[in-house]
Amino acid sequence: MKSLFDRVCTVTVGAKQFASPPFAIEFEQSFSLGALSSGVVRLFNPAPDTIKIAEGVPFGNTKKFPCVTVDAGYSNFHGTTMVGDVFDFSVKQQGPDRVLEMKISDQTYKWSTALINQTFAKQRASTIIQILLAKVGITGAVTLAEDKFYESFTAVFFAQAIQQIVRDCGSIYYFRDGTFYIAPSTPNTETATLLTASTGLLGKPEKTQRGLKVRTLFLYNIGNGSWVQIKSADVNETGKVINGKKRFSSFGESVCEFEVVKA
């Protein structure tokens, strides 16, 4: 069992890195299958040059803002929990502290309206997907339930083409931690993360219209599309995470809330 103590967090803004400890850091993230993931990162008492990085640099008639990566968890159990680009920022006075707040959006915009206009002849679905991912410049992890062979396949827009392929191959797609995933739509219960009182489950799971709402200590490794096995005094179910919220603070509460649909 991993020890869920000694919280640590590293935030990378552009090429600059901030670690807690010693920096004070907070962030929140919300996500849902099929929707844009977003988050807010707060750095306390940043130096002026750090604020300058968040302001972005001129890029034609607009500005190019930095990429932000958040690695968080505990000293012996941490990893990437959010990757995205700054789309807004502010500097606020919070009591004695000066706080840089950066609003982060995942990289969905790179593919949501991307135009492809290419026809593929005699190709497997997996090959087509890798070519599409390379064209829009995003990282993908692809595991298809069936790797369909196409005599001919025309991709006009990236999103439309991906949706068609995953339907044909009995799979689903989603973004998590800056990576585009395709996975079989059937349950993968063998790799489910166990949630119990000793592994971070807090309180009693609550019923929702679609499944269960669970609250846990901060767990970086659970997100969109994750399979979890929930075990408590009243519940013993395996299901898939379909939405959730994460909150991490180097000095306050660090928790997660997930909605899980039964397998």
Backbone bond lengths (Angstrom), bond angles and torsions (degrees), N, CA, C in turn:
res aa  C-N    CA-C-N  psi(-1)  N-CA   C-N-CA  omega(-1)  CA-C   N-CA-C  phi
1 M - - - 1.461 - - 1.524 110.05 -
2 K 1.333 117.35 136.00 1.449 121.25 -179.40 1.523 109.89 -80.02
3 S 1.326 116.44 147.53 1.456 122.00 178.70 1.514 109.60 -88.10
4 L 1.353 116.85 116.02 1.458 120.94 -176.17 1.528 110.19 -94.04
5 F 1.339 114.63 61.21 1.455 122.63 178.16 1.527 108.40 -133.61
6 D 1.323 116.70 179.72 1.468 122.07 176.65 1.522 111.15 53.68
7 R 1.337 115.77 67.71 1.463 121.20 -178.02 1.534 111.57 -62.93
8 V 1.322 114.89 139.50 1.461 121.62 176.46 1.522 108.48 -135.22
9 C 1.331 115.45 152.82 1.465 120.32 178.37 1.522 109.05 -155.56
10 T 1.322 115.88 137.50 1.463 121.82 174.09 1.526 108.37 -127.40
11 V 1.306 116.03 125.42 1.466 122.11 177.53 1.521 108.40 -113.01
12 T 1.339 115.89 125.05 1.460 120.99 176.92 1.524 108.53 -108.38
13 V 1.331 116.44 120.65 1.466 123.01 179.04 1.513 107.38 -114.97
14 G 1.342 116.43 109.37 1.458 118.98 -172.35 1.526 109.02 62.23
15 A 1.329 116.30 -118.58 1.463 120.18 179.63 1.527 111.99 -105.37
16 K 1.330 117.02 6.20 1.459 120.90 -176.69 1.523 110.90 -104.47
17 Q 1.336 116.71 141.06 1.463 121.52 -173.70 1.532 110.53 -121.81
18 F 1.349 113.90 140.27 1.464 121.34 178.88 1.523 108.39 -129.54
19 A 1.328 116.93 130.44 1.459 120.55 -176.63 1.518 111.05 -120.25
20 S 1.332 114.76 143.59 1.456 121.55 172.57 1.520 109.00 -119.60
21 P 1.371 117.17 124.48 1.471 125.75 -6.40 1.541 111.92 -70.33
22 P 1.345 118.26 159.93 1.460 129.25 11.22 1.534 114.79 -94.24
23 F 1.359 119.13 -16.28 1.458 120.62 -177.03 1.530 110.69 -69.59
24 A 1.332 115.76 150.71 1.461 121.79 171.79 1.528 107.96 -92.12
25 I 1.339 116.17 124.52 1.467 122.23 -173.95 1.522 109.72 -135.69
26 E 1.318 116.33 141.74 1.463 122.44 171.05 1.520 108.56 -135.16
27 F 1.329 116.76 150.81 1.456 119.51 168.24 1.520 110.05 -155.81
28 E 1.337 114.25 154.35 1.462 122.54 172.89 1.515 108.22 -128.58
29 Q 1.316 115.53 148.81 1.459 121.17 179.58 1.526 108.47 -141.80
30 S 1.335 116.23 138.07 1.468 120.81 173.80 1.523 108.08 -126.52
31 F 1.339 115.86 146.44 1.460 120.06 -177.06 1.518 110.22 -153.30
32 S 1.339 114.71 157.63 1.460 121.69 178.08 1.518 107.85 -157.69
33 L 1.326 116.62 140.81 1.464 120.13 178.24 1.524 109.85 -58.03
34 G 1.331 116.16 130.29 1.456 121.09 177.92 1.509 114.76 81.50
35 A 1.342 117.98 5.98 1.466 120.60 -179.23 1.528 109.86 -128.93
36 L 1.322 115.17 165.62 1.456 122.00 -179.23 1.528 110.10 -72.59
37 S 1.316 116.86 127.07 1.461 121.80 176.37 1.526 108.97 -83.65
38 S 1.337 115.93 142.97 1.459 119.17 -179.00 1.524 109.91 -143.49
39 G 1.314 115.82 164.29 1.446 119.89 -179.54 1.519 112.34 -161.13
40 V 1.314 114.88 170.02 1.459 122.34 177.43 1.526 107.61 -131.93
41 V 1.328 117.02 130.50 1.465 122.66 177.51 1.523 108.03 -117.24
42 R 1.346 116.17 134.18 1.464 120.97 178.27 1.520 109.69 -121.87
43 L 1.326 115.32 126.68 1.464 122.24 173.88 1.519 107.62 -110.98
44 F 1.320 116.69 128.33 1.453 121.49 -175.92 1.522 111.07 -94.11
45 N 1.329 114.40 130.56 1.464 123.17 178.31 1.523 112.88 55.29
46 P 1.342 116.60 53.92 1.472 120.05 179.05 1.525 111.65 -74.86
47 A 1.303 115.90 156.29 1.461 121.32 175.89 1.532 109.28 -74.20
48 P 1.324 118.67 157.11 1.465 121.58 179.85 1.531 113.55 -55.84
49 D 1.341 117.73 -35.44 1.464 119.04 -178.79 1.532 111.10 -70.41
50 T 1.333 117.79 -25.34 1.461 121.05 175.51 1.528 110.27 -69.03
51 I 1.322 116.04 -43.83 1.466 120.78 177.20 1.522 109.93 -61.17
52 K 1.335 116.13 -37.74 1.470 120.98 179.54 1.523 111.40 -61.16
53 I 1.343 117.91 -37.52 1.465 121.54 179.06 1.519 110.28 -63.73
54 A 1.349 116.44 -41.68 1.472 121.01 -179.00 1.519 112.21 -65.08
55 E 1.331 116.95 -24.32 1.471 120.87 -178.98 1.523 112.50 -69.52
56 G 1.332 117.81 -17.54 1.459 121.05 -179.46 1.512 112.37 80.82
57 V 1.328 115.08 177.33 1.465 121.43 -179.70 1.526 108.76 -126.60
58 P 1.337 117.96 150.59 1.467 120.23 179.41 1.524 111.99 -57.52
59 F 1.342 115.04 137.71 1.461 121.01 -179.90 1.525 107.28 -144.77
60 G 1.352 115.44 91.46 1.466 120.08 -174.20 1.517 110.16 65.79
61 N 1.339 116.29 -125.66 1.462 121.00 179.26 1.520 112.97 -90.93
62 T 1.316 116.51 6.32 1.460 120.29 -177.92 1.526 109.58 -134.02
63 K 1.317 116.68 -158.74 1.456 121.23 178.09 1.516 110.23 -127.77
64 K 1.336 115.28 148.25 1.456 120.72 174.54 1.520 107.88 -103.84
65 F 1.336 115.79 119.11 1.447 120.81 -177.20 1.531 110.34 -95.84
66 P 1.326 116.88 156.61 1.476 119.78 -174.73 1.524 113.21 -74.69
67 C 1.311 114.50 158.29 1.460 121.99 171.92 1.529 107.74 -83.60
68 V 1.325 115.73 143.31 1.461 121.59 178.94 1.527 109.04 -122.86
69 T 1.328 116.42 132.00 1.459 122.45 175.22 1.513 108.57 -121.81
70 V 1.338 116.06 133.08 1.462 121.21 178.76 1.523 109.00 -117.13
71 D 1.318 116.06 122.44 1.463 123.55 173.10 1.524 106.29 -112.65
72 A 1.339 117.04 122.23 1.465 118.74 -174.36 1.519 111.14 -147.44
73 G 1.316 114.77 163.38 1.458 121.43 178.56 1.509 110.37 148.71
74 Y 1.342 115.90 -127.81 1.460 122.17 -175.93 1.526 108.45 -129.98
75 S 1.306 116.45 164.55 1.462 119.71 -171.48 1.520 112.92 -55.68
76 N 1.347 117.69 -31.03 1.469 119.83 -179.42 1.522 112.62 -113.29
77 F 1.358 116.84 13.19 1.464 120.39 -177.31 1.527 109.18 -160.60
78 H 1.329 115.93 86.21 1.465 119.87 -178.62 1.524 109.09 -148.18
79 G 1.332 115.91 163.12 1.456 120.36 179.47 1.511 110.86 -177.70
80 T 1.327 115.82 -177.35 1.463 121.38 -177.82 1.523 110.38 -65.92
81 T 1.315 115.34 127.76 1.459 119.92 179.30 1.522 112.65 -120.53
82 M 1.335 117.73 -17.39 1.461 119.70 179.06 1.522 109.98 -155.48
83 V 1.329 115.87 135.12 1.459 122.82 174.28 1.523 107.35 -136.85
84 G 1.315 117.33 129.83 1.457 119.18 179.45 1.504 111.15 -173.99
85 D 1.327 115.67 -174.99 1.459 121.87 -178.80 1.521 110.00 -112.83
86 V 1.328 115.93 143.12 1.459 121.25 175.17 1.527 108.85 -67.01
87 F 1.339 117.42 131.24 1.459 119.69 173.28 1.530 112.08 -120.08
88 D 1.339 117.34 -7.58 1.460 121.61 176.09 1.524 107.85 -163.55
89 F 1.330 116.75 153.08 1.460 119.95 177.76 1.520 109.33 -152.26
90 S 1.311 115.88 160.30 1.458 121.52 175.54 1.519 108.73 -152.25
91 V 1.320 115.93 158.66 1.461 122.23 175.67 1.523 106.82 -120.97
92 K 1.342 115.87 122.46 1.456 121.16 -175.57 1.525 110.24 -126.91
93 Q 1.331 114.17 153.16 1.450 119.91 172.57 1.524 108.30 -94.68
94 Q 1.326 117.44 122.06 1.454 122.83 -178.93 1.522 107.79 -122.68
95 G 1.344 115.76 93.55 1.458 119.38 -173.23 1.511 109.50 62.92
96 P 1.323 118.17 -128.19 1.470 120.25 179.82 1.525 113.18 -82.01
97 D 1.345 117.45 -4.73 1.461 121.42 -173.13 1.530 112.51 -102.02
98 R 1.320 114.49 144.80 1.455 121.80 170.33 1.522 107.16 -99.83
99 V 1.337 117.10 123.52 1.459 121.15 -170.31 1.526 110.42 -118.55
100 L 1.340 115.33 124.53 1.458 121.82 172.05 1.531 107.60 -91.00
101 E 1.328 116.57 117.49 1.467 121.29 179.70 1.529 108.86 -111.00
102 M 1.328 116.27 122.25 1.463 122.11 -179.75 1.521 110.15 -116.18
103 K 1.321 116.11 126.78 1.459 121.00 175.81 1.527 108.59 -90.97
104 I 1.335 114.53 129.97 1.459 120.77 -171.17 1.525 109.80 -118.62
105 S 1.324 116.45 136.66 1.463 121.86 173.56 1.518 108.30 -120.63
106 D 1.352 116.69 141.66 1.467 118.10 177.12 1.526 109.13 -66.68
107 Q 1.308 116.33 179.75 1.460 120.63 -170.05 1.527 113.19 -92.94
108 T 1.338 116.17 24.47 1.457 121.22 -179.92 1.522 112.24 -57.86
109 Y 1.341 116.09 -33.65 1.459 119.23 -177.65 1.524 112.06 -58.31
110 K 1.329 117.79 -23.74 1.466 120.36 -178.22 1.521 112.19 -68.51
111 W 1.349 117.49 -20.25 1.462 119.23 -176.81 1.513 114.03 -123.23
112 S 1.359 118.34 -17.99 1.464 120.21 -170.76 1.524 113.31 -58.15
113 T 1.339 117.47 -34.15 1.470 119.90 179.78 1.528 111.90 -124.50
114 A 1.329 117.12 17.11 1.466 120.39 -175.99 1.530 111.33 -65.89
115 L 1.330 115.20 131.29 1.460 122.12 179.51 1.532 109.27 -91.48
116 I 1.343 116.84 130.70 1.468 122.32 -178.59 1.529 111.37 -108.13
117 N 1.337 116.68 -57.24 1.475 122.81 179.91 1.532 112.04 51.87
118 Q 1.318 115.45 61.01 1.467 120.16 179.16 1.524 109.67 -142.95
119 T 1.343 115.10 139.70 1.464 121.21 176.58 1.521 109.17 -108.56
120 F 1.327 115.41 133.48 1.459 122.36 -179.35 1.524 108.94 -109.34
121 A 1.315 116.48 136.17 1.467 121.35 179.78 1.522 109.80 -117.38
122 K 1.347 114.73 131.23 1.471 122.21 175.77 1.531 111.90 50.70
123 Q 1.337 114.92 62.00 1.466 120.53 -179.43 1.524 110.45 -133.19
124 R 1.334 115.59 149.96 1.445 121.77 172.29 1.538 109.83 -76.42
125 A 1.329 115.12 152.71 1.465 120.26 179.40 1.527 111.30 -56.71
126 S 1.335 117.09 -41.91 1.460 120.69 -178.17 1.524 112.35 -61.60
127 T 1.328 117.30 -37.14 1.465 121.21 178.28 1.523 110.62 -67.26
128 I 1.333 115.78 -44.81 1.467 120.28 179.16 1.523 110.43 -60.07
129 I 1.325 117.24 -43.75 1.464 121.54 -178.68 1.526 110.74 -61.07
130 Q 1.325 117.81 -44.54 1.458 120.40 -178.90 1.532 111.12 -63.89
131 I 1.337 117.43 -36.89 1.472 120.65 177.31 1.520 110.13 -66.86
132 L 1.335 117.51 -41.43 1.468 121.79 179.19 1.527 110.79 -63.83
133 L 1.326 117.13 -43.82 1.461 120.73 179.36 1.530 111.17 -61.78
134 A 1.324 116.41 -41.35 1.467 120.51 179.33 1.529 110.81 -64.33
135 K 1.320 116.34 -36.86 1.471 120.38 -178.37 1.522 112.33 -65.16
136 V 1.351 117.21 -35.99 1.466 119.13 -178.76 1.527 112.16 -96.83
137 G 1.342 117.07 -3.75 1.450 120.87 172.36 1.517 115.59 73.92
138 I 1.341 117.24 38.57 1.457 119.79 177.13 1.526 109.93 -121.83
139 T 1.333 115.75 155.92 1.460 122.36 -179.32 1.521 109.44 -87.76
140 G 1.329 116.57 135.42 1.455 119.76 -177.88 1.515 112.96 -131.57
141 A 1.329 115.44 149.19 1.465 122.75 172.42 1.525 106.21 -123.49
142 V 1.322 116.91 111.09 1.465 121.85 -168.80 1.525 111.50 -116.36
143 T 1.332 115.44 122.09 1.462 122.23 171.44 1.525 107.16 -134.87
144 L 1.312 116.84 106.40 1.458 121.91 -177.00 1.527 111.06 -92.11
145 A 1.338 115.89 144.33 1.467 119.64 173.86 1.524 109.84 -66.93
146 E 1.339 116.24 -35.31 1.470 122.80 177.07 1.514 108.04 -143.24
147 D 1.312 117.69 130.10 1.460 121.63 179.82 1.532 108.26 -94.30
148 K 1.321 115.50 84.09 1.466 121.21 -173.44 1.533 111.67 -64.90
149 F 1.343 115.71 144.27 1.463 122.41 175.12 1.526 108.59 -97.84
150 Y 1.334 116.17 126.19 1.463 121.68 179.89 1.532 109.81 -107.01
151 E 1.318 116.06 126.08 1.469 119.66 169.89 1.510 109.59 -65.49
152 S 1.359 115.24 -40.36 1.456 120.64 177.29 1.527 108.58 -153.69
153 F 1.333 116.04 136.10 1.467 120.61 178.59 1.519 108.03 -143.44
154 T 1.341 116.52 127.42 1.464 121.62 179.44 1.520 109.92 -109.32
155 A 1.322 115.55 124.30 1.459 122.21 177.35 1.520 108.46 -107.86
156 V 1.325 115.87 114.78 1.468 120.47 176.94 1.533 109.08 -91.85
157 F 1.330 116.16 -62.90 1.465 121.29 174.76 1.526 109.23 -109.24
158 F 1.322 116.58 146.21 1.457 121.37 -177.67 1.527 111.78 -57.45
159 A 1.329 116.59 -52.10 1.466 120.32 -175.60 1.524 111.24 -59.81
160 Q 1.324 116.28 -44.03 1.470 121.25 -179.56 1.526 110.99 -62.98
161 A 1.322 116.65 -41.90 1.465 121.07 -178.67 1.528 111.01 -66.48
162 I 1.340 116.65 -44.37 1.467 120.54 179.59 1.520 110.83 -62.28
163 Q 1.320 116.74 -43.63 1.466 120.41 179.61 1.523 111.40 -59.54
164 Q 1.339 116.85 -40.64 1.463 120.84 179.58 1.528 111.41 -66.73
165 I 1.333 115.98 -44.47 1.464 119.76 -177.71 1.528 111.52 -64.92
166 V 1.338 117.74 -45.37 1.466 118.71 -178.01 1.525 111.53 -65.51
167 R 1.335 116.96 -32.95 1.470 119.23 175.20 1.521 110.36 -64.90
168 D 1.336 115.55 -45.84 1.470 120.61 -179.16 1.528 111.69 -62.82
169 C 1.324 117.03 -28.54 1.464 121.34 -173.59 1.532 113.27 -104.45
170 G 1.327 117.64 12.76 1.459 121.18 177.15 1.513 113.66 61.22
171 S 1.343 116.43 41.03 1.460 120.97 -174.25 1.521 111.01 -131.16
172 I 1.333 116.06 176.56 1.458 123.07 175.83 1.527 108.45 -130.67
173 Y 1.343 116.86 164.71 1.460 120.01 176.20 1.524 109.82 -134.91
174 Y 1.333 115.79 154.40 1.458 121.53 178.72 1.524 108.79 -167.28
175 F 1.336 116.12 162.53 1.460 122.78 173.77 1.517 109.39 -101.41
176 R 1.338 117.51 140.56 1.458 122.03 172.65 1.517 109.14 -152.67
177 D 1.324 115.47 126.67 1.468 122.03 175.86 1.525 112.44 54.48
178 G 1.337 115.65 41.25 1.452 120.43 176.50 1.510 115.74 79.74
179 T 1.331 117.41 4.04 1.462 121.42 -179.58 1.520 110.05 -118.43
180 F 1.334 115.66 140.25 1.460 122.97 177.46 1.529 107.94 -89.10
181 Y 1.328 116.24 122.86 1.463 120.99 -177.30 1.523 111.66 -111.90
182 I 1.328 115.25 142.10 1.461 122.33 165.63 1.522 106.34 -126.31
183 A 1.331 115.51 130.08 1.462 120.20 -176.36 1.519 109.49 -143.51
184 P 1.330 118.19 157.30 1.463 120.96 176.48 1.529 110.88 -58.30
185 S 1.323 117.01 142.51 1.462 121.08 -179.50 1.520 111.99 -76.16
186 T 1.335 117.61 -16.01 1.455 121.07 177.87 1.533 109.70 -78.88
187 P 1.328 117.94 152.81 1.466 121.43 -175.13 1.523 113.09 -60.14
188 N 1.328 114.97 142.71 1.464 121.61 173.68 1.530 107.38 -116.56
189 T 1.321 115.45 69.29 1.459 120.30 -172.31 1.526 112.93 -71.03
190 E 1.328 118.00 -19.78 1.466 120.29 -178.31 1.526 112.17 -66.63
191 T 1.330 117.31 -26.39 1.463 120.54 -178.44 1.527 111.82 -104.99
192 A 1.324 118.14 13.76 1.461 121.77 -177.98 1.532 110.92 -65.02
193 T 1.327 115.87 140.79 1.462 121.86 176.06 1.527 109.45 -82.21
194 L 1.305 116.89 128.41 1.459 121.72 -178.18 1.531 110.00 -78.81
195 L 1.336 115.40 126.54 1.463 121.36 176.28 1.522 109.45 -114.56
196 T 1.319 115.93 110.38 1.455 123.02 175.86 1.528 107.31 -134.81
197 A 1.327 116.02 176.34 1.462 119.91 178.15 1.521 111.13 -59.60
198 S 1.328 117.83 -31.29 1.465 120.95 -178.11 1.524 113.46 -84.83
199 T 1.355 117.64 -11.93 1.470 120.27 178.31 1.529 112.12 -111.33
200 G 1.336 117.19 10.40 1.460 119.26 173.22 1.507 116.51 122.01
201 L 1.344 119.54 -7.24 1.464 121.54 179.84 1.523 109.86 -66.33
202 L 1.327 116.63 131.70 1.455 122.39 -179.55 1.531 109.98 -113.52
203 G 1.302 116.94 128.71 1.457 120.86 175.10 1.515 113.33 66.76
204 K 1.318 115.11 -160.68 1.458 123.19 -175.54 1.524 110.55 -102.39
205 P 1.338 118.98 128.94 1.470 120.69 175.47 1.533 110.76 -56.71
206 E 1.347 115.44 140.97 1.464 120.80 -179.40 1.523 109.86 -108.49
207 K 1.316 116.35 142.10 1.460 120.83 178.03 1.527 110.19 -76.29
208 T 1.343 115.96 140.76 1.460 122.98 172.50 1.526 107.90 -122.11
209 Q 1.324 116.99 178.30 1.468 120.28 179.18 1.520 111.43 -63.57
210 R 1.337 116.60 -29.29 1.467 120.08 -175.94 1.520 113.70 -104.59
211 G 1.335 117.73 -21.47 1.455 118.37 -175.78 1.512 112.08 -178.55
212 L 1.351 115.78 -120.37 1.454 121.96 -177.58 1.525 110.43 -131.06
213 K 1.318 115.69 143.52 1.458 121.39 172.10 1.519 107.28 -105.61
214 V 1.328 116.80 125.32 1.462 120.81 -178.56 1.523 109.93 -122.78
215 R 1.318 115.04 149.46 1.465 122.06 178.37 1.526 107.26 -120.76
216 T 1.326 116.72 134.69 1.462 121.27 -177.12 1.522 110.62 -136.78
217 L 1.319 115.44 166.78 1.453 119.53 163.76 1.528 108.17 -61.32
218 F 1.320 117.90 167.83 1.462 119.99 -179.88 1.523 110.10 -63.12
219 L 1.338 116.01 122.32 1.462 122.80 178.96 1.525 107.92 -128.81
220 Y 1.336 115.88 106.31 1.463 120.10 -175.05 1.517 112.49 -64.68
221 N 1.346 117.33 -28.01 1.466 121.56 -168.28 1.520 114.26 -86.75
222 I 1.318 118.80 0.78 1.467 121.05 178.40 1.516 108.87 -110.46
223 G 1.340 116.15 131.08 1.461 120.73 -179.68 1.512 110.31 -162.09
224 N 1.317 116.19 -156.88 1.461 122.53 179.78 1.523 111.45 -48.96
225 G 1.333 116.19 127.09 1.449 120.45 174.10 1.515 115.96 78.04
226 S 1.340 118.02 -1.71 1.464 120.44 179.84 1.531 110.83 -67.91
227 W 1.327 115.69 143.72 1.460 121.37 173.53 1.518 109.17 -96.68
228 V 1.342 116.00 131.88 1.459 121.02 -178.67 1.527 109.61 -131.66
229 Q 1.316 115.35 149.00 1.458 121.97 173.18 1.521 107.35 -113.47
230 I 1.327 115.96 116.62 1.462 122.13 -175.34 1.523 108.90 -99.63
231 K 1.335 115.54 122.77 1.462 120.46 178.40 1.527 109.44 -128.60
232 S 1.345 114.87 118.35 1.462 121.19 175.00 1.521 107.39 -141.96
233 A 1.326 116.60 -172.80 1.456 120.26 -179.67 1.524 112.01 -62.02
234 D 1.343 117.21 -29.90 1.462 121.26 -175.17 1.523 114.11 -112.70
235 V 1.324 117.83 -10.53 1.467 120.57 -171.97 1.519 110.28 -131.15
236 N 1.332 115.88 139.23 1.460 122.55 170.16 1.526 106.65 -146.67
237 E 1.334 115.44 85.90 1.463 120.55 -174.41 1.518 110.70 -137.18
238 T 1.332 114.94 151.22 1.464 121.78 173.87 1.516 108.30 -115.30
239 G 1.319 116.83 135.67 1.456 119.54 -178.47 1.518 111.99 -160.14
240 K 1.326 114.84 -177.29 1.462 122.73 -176.44 1.526 110.30 -111.56
241 V 1.328 116.03 136.59 1.461 121.58 176.81 1.529 109.00 -73.84
242 I 1.341 116.41 124.92 1.469 120.19 -179.07 1.525 112.86 -111.52
243 N 1.319 117.79 -16.71 1.463 120.75 172.57 1.519 108.77 -164.20
244 G 1.310 116.27 167.46 1.452 118.34 179.89 1.514 113.36 177.29
245 K 1.334 113.85 175.69 1.460 122.35 176.69 1.524 108.18 -137.95
246 K 1.331 115.38 142.41 1.464 120.79 175.90 1.523 108.72 -125.44
247 R 1.328 115.22 142.16 1.458 120.39 174.78 1.528 108.62 -135.02
248 F 1.318 115.39 130.12 1.458 121.08 177.13 1.521 108.47 -127.94
249 S 1.317 115.68 137.30 1.458 121.18 174.73 1.517 108.12 -142.09
250 S 1.326 116.31 135.59 1.456 119.76 178.85 1.521 111.59 -75.30
251 F 1.359 116.83 -9.92 1.462 119.32 -178.53 1.533 113.23 -135.13
252 G 1.354 117.62 -1.40 1.456 121.39 -178.62 1.517 111.56 -131.05
253 E 1.332 116.34 -152.70 1.460 121.67 -176.49 1.525 111.53 -72.19
254 S 1.325 116.15 138.10 1.472 122.49 177.20 1.516 108.17 -130.13
255 V 1.342 115.91 104.82 1.459 120.73 -172.93 1.528 110.47 -143.31
256 C 1.339 115.50 168.76 1.458 122.38 174.89 1.531 109.49 -132.56
257 E 1.327 116.03 151.49 1.458 122.32 170.81 1.522 107.79 -129.51
258 F 1.330 116.95 130.09 1.461 121.62 -178.63 1.517 109.81 -129.49
259 E 1.349 115.68 146.77 1.458 120.15 167.04 1.520 107.16 -105.13
260 V 1.309 116.09 129.23 1.459 122.24 -173.46 1.530 109.64 -121.00
261 V 1.340 116.73 129.38 1.456 122.97 176.89 1.523 108.87 -100.19
262 K 1.306 116.77 130.87 1.460 122.40 -175.79 1.517 111.39 -61.13
263 A 1.334 115.24 141.13 1.465 121.47 179.73 1.520 109.95 -66.98
